[in-house]
């Protein structure tokens, strides 16, 4: 439901227009240095401010409410909270009768019998990813030797970063949105993380990535392009005693277990479903298809701000796998 992890555990809470959002972490080892400013870099990567980003500006000040004493983790549960201070709930009053296409408005109303908080998407809102980013900061401290590289490799079908700005400006001009692909790369991951079958490293990473509403596809290494190769070309030949391979088509994972090469994950982020263009979609009040103009504040390409969220998901999955692997070491 709202819980993830075996040893590095997280429980997410809050709604977009509620009092606050945040995350509760358990299983964090004692003695890790934590300061509020440690979160600034990644939280700022998630903030809006560029072309086509939402006009909802929040301070995103982190409140560390438990589990840290004298600047170090205590081994107890860590509660991280962010207050919601800039909400415009009236923009969402019509969505119970006229749900937004490709959003959770309709399914959540059916599932929760109308009791859900629908303002700003409620608990389905991307606002809740703040807690995931914060958890990712602590996860990176647990796996401190691992470094991350994250970049957009495809924006709206274009793979030339020099054109990204123009593509985004065109989408904004058309009152539309675009998606793309984010490449996540984790370097210096030790060999042995993950398990065969149900807790394979791919499964654990994908589980977290697919919890982000904008994610509609995940692949590892060369991914679907691998169908164009024969086994002799696809296979990653081992070239030294450390397990380093000549190629990395498998994305650093064999048999569900990290092999010491870079973990490479490609994530498809869909176009932002809330757009400022009128759409013809069903209205449950009039019982017919009617024009819908979505109010509120939205991103034309959520993929830019989503990069750090996806990176945090990868870090969290690796941290949990790291703690499990080392717990079983003799």
C-alpha positions in Angstrom: 0.0 0.0 0.0 2.0 3.0 1.2 5.0 1.0 2.4 8.2 -0.2 0.8 11.4 -2.0 1.8 12.6 -5.0 3.8 15.4 -3.4 5.9 15.4 0.2 4.6 11.7 0.8 5.0 9.6 3.8 4.1 6.0 4.8 4.5 4.7 7.8 2.6 2.0 10.1 3.8 0.1 13.3 3.0 -2.1 14.9 0.3 -1.3 17.6 -2.2 -3.5 20.2 -0.4 -3.4 18.7 3.1 -1.4 20.2 5.9 1.8 18.4 5.0 3.5 15.6 3.0 6.4 13.5 4.1 8.0 10.1 4.7 8.7 7.8 7.7 11.9 5.9 7.4 12.8 2.8 9.5 15.9 0.6 9.5 18.4 3.5 9.0 21.6 2.5 10.7 22.7 4.6 13.7 25.6 7.0 13.4 25.0 8.6 10.0 25.5 12.3 10.0 22.4 14.2 8.9 21.9 17.9 8.7 18.9 19.8 7.2 21.2 21.4 4.5 22.1 17.9 3.3 18.8 17.8 1.5 19.0 21.1 -0.2 20.8 20.0 -3.4 18.3 17.3 -4.4 15.2 19.1 -3.2 16.2 22.1 -5.3 16.6 19.8 -8.3 12.9 19.0 -7.9 11.7 22.6 -7.6 9.9 24.4 -10.4 11.4 27.5 -12.0 12.2 26.8 -15.6 10.2 27.1 -18.8 6.9 25.3 -18.6 7.0 24.4 -14.9 4.2 24.9 -12.4 3.7 28.3 -10.8 3.0 26.6 -7.5 6.1 27.6 -5.5 6.6 26.0 -2.1 9.5 26.6 0.3 10.0 22.8 0.7 11.7 23.3 4.0 12.4 20.0 5.6 11.4 19.2 9.2 13.3 16.4 10.8 10.9 15.4 13.6 12.5 12.2 14.9 15.4 9.7 14.6 18.2 12.3 14.5 20.0 13.6 17.6 23.0 15.8 17.8 23.3 15.6 14.1 23.4 11.8 13.8 20.9 9.1 13.1 19.9 7.3 16.3 18.7 4.0 14.8 15.1 4.9 15.5 12.4 5.8 12.9 13.1 9.1 11.1 10.1 11.3 10.2 10.6 13.9 7.5 7.8 16.4 6.9 7.2 19.2 4.4 4.4 21.8 5.0 1.9 22.7 2.2 1.7 26.5 2.2 0.6 27.5 -1.3 -2.6 25.7 -2.4 -5.5 26.7 -4.6 -8.0 24.0 -3.9 -11.0 25.7 -5.7 -9.3 24.8 -9.0 -10.3 21.1 -8.5 -14.0 21.4 -7.4 -15.4 20.3 -10.7 -13.3 17.1 -11.1 -15.6 14.8 -9.2 -18.1 15.1 -12.0 -15.7 15.8 -14.9 -12.5 13.8 -14.2 -9.3 14.6 -16.0 -8.2 12.1 -18.6 -5.2 10.0 -17.7 -5.4 11.1 -14.1 -6.5 9.1 -11.0 -9.7 11.3 -10.5 -12.1 8.7 -11.8 -10.6 5.5 -10.4 -9.9 7.0 -7.0 -13.6 8.2 -6.8 -14.8 4.6 -7.5 -12.2 2.9 -5.3 -12.7 5.1 -2.3 -16.5 5.7 -2.7 -16.1 9.5 -2.9 -14.2 9.9 0.4 -10.8 10.6 -1.3 -9.2 14.0 -1.0 -9.4 15.1 -4.6 -7.7 18.5 -4.2 -4.7 18.7 -6.4 -4.8 15.0 -7.0 -4.7 14.2 -3.2 -2.5 11.3 -2.3 -1.9 10.6 -6.1 -0.2 14.0 -6.5 3.5 14.4 -7.5 3.7 16.6 -4.5 4.3 13.5 -2.4 7.5 12.8 -4.3 9.2 15.3 -1.9 9.4 12.5 0.7 10.9 10.1 -1.8 13.6 12.6 -2.8 14.4 13.1 0.9 14.5 9.4 1.5 16.9 9.2 -1.4 19.3 11.6 0.2 19.5 9.3 3.3 19.8 6.2 1.0 22.8 7.8 -0.7 24.4 8.2 2.6 23.9 4.5 3.4 25.6 3.5 0.0 28.1 6.3 0.2 30.5 4.8 -2.3 27.9 4.7 -5.1 27.7 7.7 -7.4 24.8 8.6 -9.7 24.5 10.1 -13.2 21.0 11.0 -14.4 20.1 12.6 -17.8 17.3 12.9 -20.2 18.0 10.9 -23.4 14.8 11.5 -25.2 12.4 14.5 -25.0 9.2 14.3 -27.0 10.8 11.9 -29.4 13.9 14.0 -29.9 17.3 12.6 -28.7 19.3 15.8 -29.3 19.7 17.8 -26.1 20.4 20.9 -28.1 16.8 20.9 -29.3 15.2 20.3 -25.9 14.6 23.9 -25.1 12.8 24.5 -28.5 10.7 21.4 -28.1 9.6 22.5 -24.6 8.8 26.0 -25.8 6.7 24.6 -28.6 4.7 22.4 -26.2 4.0 25.4 -23.9 3.0 27.5 -26.9 0.5 24.8 -28.0 -0.8 24.5 -24.4 0.2 20.9 -24.5 2.8 18.6 -22.8 5.6 16.2 -23.6 7.3 13.2 -22.1 10.5 11.4 -22.6 13.1 8.9 -21.3 15.5 9.4 -18.3 18.7 7.3 -18.1 19.7 6.5 -14.5 23.3 5.2 -14.0 24.7 4.0 -10.6 28.5 3.6 -10.5 30.6 1.6 -8.1 27.8 -0.7 -7.0 29.3 -3.7 -5.2 28.7 -7.2 -6.5 26.0 -9.3 -4.9 23.1 -7.0 -4.4 19.7 -8.5 -5.1 18.2 -12.0 -5.0 17.0 -14.4 -7.7 13.3 -14.3 -8.7 10.9 -12.2 -6.7 13.4 -9.9 -5.0 15.7 -9.6 -8.0 17.4 -6.2 -8.2 15.5 -5.4 -11.3 12.2 -6.2 -9.5 13.0 -4.0 -6.5 14.1 -1.1 -8.6 11.1 -1.4 -11.0 8.7 -1.6 -8.0 9.8 1.8 -6.8 10.0 3.4 -10.2 6.5 2.3 -11.2 5.2 3.8 -7.9 5.8 7.2 -9.6 2.6 8.0 -11.5 4.3 9.5 -14.5 6.4 6.3 -15.2 5.0 4.0 -17.9 8.1 2.0 -18.9 11.3 0.7 -17.3 14.2 -1.2 -19.0 17.7 -2.2 -18.0 20.9 -1.8 -20.0 20.2 -1.9 -23.7 16.5 -2.8 -23.0 14.2 -3.5 -25.9 16.9 -2.7 -28.4 18.4 -6.0 -27.4 15.9 -7.8 -29.6 17.9 -6.6 -32.6 21.0 -8.6 -31.5 22.0 -12.2 -31.5 23.2 -13.8 -28.3 26.8 -13.6 -29.4 26.5 -9.8 -29.7 24.2 -9.3 -26.7 26.3 -11.2 -24.2 28.6 -9.1 -21.9 32.0 -10.7 -22.1 34.0 -10.7 -18.8 37.4 -9.1 -19.4 39.1 -9.2 -16.0 39.0 -10.7 -12.5 36.8 -8.0 -11.1 33.9 -9.0 -13.3 34.2 -6.0 -15.6 32.5 -6.6 -18.9 33.4 -5.5 -22.5 29.8 -4.3 -23.0 27.0 -3.6 -20.5 23.9 -4.7 -22.4 22.4 -6.3 -19.2 22.7 -3.0 -17.3 24.9 -4.3 -14.5 22.6 -7.1 -13.3 22.8 -10.9 -14.0 20.4 -13.4 -12.4 18.8 -10.6 -10.4 22.1 -9.7 -8.8 24.5 -6.8 -9.3 27.7 -7.8 -11.2 29.9 -4.8 -10.4 29.3 -2.9 -13.6 27.3 0.3 -13.8 23.6 -0.2 -13.1 21.8 1.3 -16.1 18.1 1.9 -16.1 16.0 3.7 -18.7 12.7 5.1 -17.5 9.8 6.3 -19.8 8.0 9.4 -18.3 4.7 10.1 -19.9 3.5 13.5 -21.0 2.0 15.5 -18.1 -1.7 14.6 -18.2 -2.9 18.1 -17.0 -2.7 20.4 -20.0 -4.2 23.8 -20.8 -5.7 22.7 -24.1 -9.5 21.9 -24.1 -10.2 18.2 -24.2 -13.4 16.3 -25.0 -14.0 13.9 -22.1 -17.0 12.4 -20.3 -18.9 14.4 -17.7 -20.8 12.3 -15.1 -23.1 15.1 -14.2 -24.5 15.7 -17.7 -23.9 12.1 -18.7 -22.2 13.0 -22.0 -18.9 14.0 -23.4 -18.2 17.7 -22.9 -15.2 20.1 -23.3 -12.9 20.2 -20.2 -10.5 23.0 -19.6 -8.2 22.0 -16.7 -7.5 24.8 -14.2 -4.6 24.8 -11.7 -0.8 24.9 -12.1 1.0 22.3 -14.0 4.3 21.3 -15.8 4.4 21.0 -19.6 7.2 18.5 -19.1 7.3 16.9 -15.6 10.3 14.8 -16.8 12.7 17.6 -15.9 11.7 17.7 -12.2 11.2 14.0 -12.2 14.8 13.2 -12.8 15.8 13.5 -9.2 12.8 11.6 -8.0 13.7 8.6 -10.2 17.3 8.8 -9.1 16.1 8.7 -5.5 14.0 5.6 -6.3 17.2 3.9 -7.6 19.2 4.9 -4.5 16.5 3.6 -2.1 16.3 0.2 -3.9 20.1 -0.1 -3.8 20.3 0.9 -0.1 17.7 -1.7 0.9 19.5 -4.4 -1.2 22.9 -3.3 0.3 21.6 -3.6 3.9 20.1 -7.1 3.1 23.3 -8.3 1.4 25.6 -7.2 4.2 23.3 -8.5 6.9 23.9 -12.0 5.5 27.7 -11.7 5.2 29.7 -13.9 7.6 
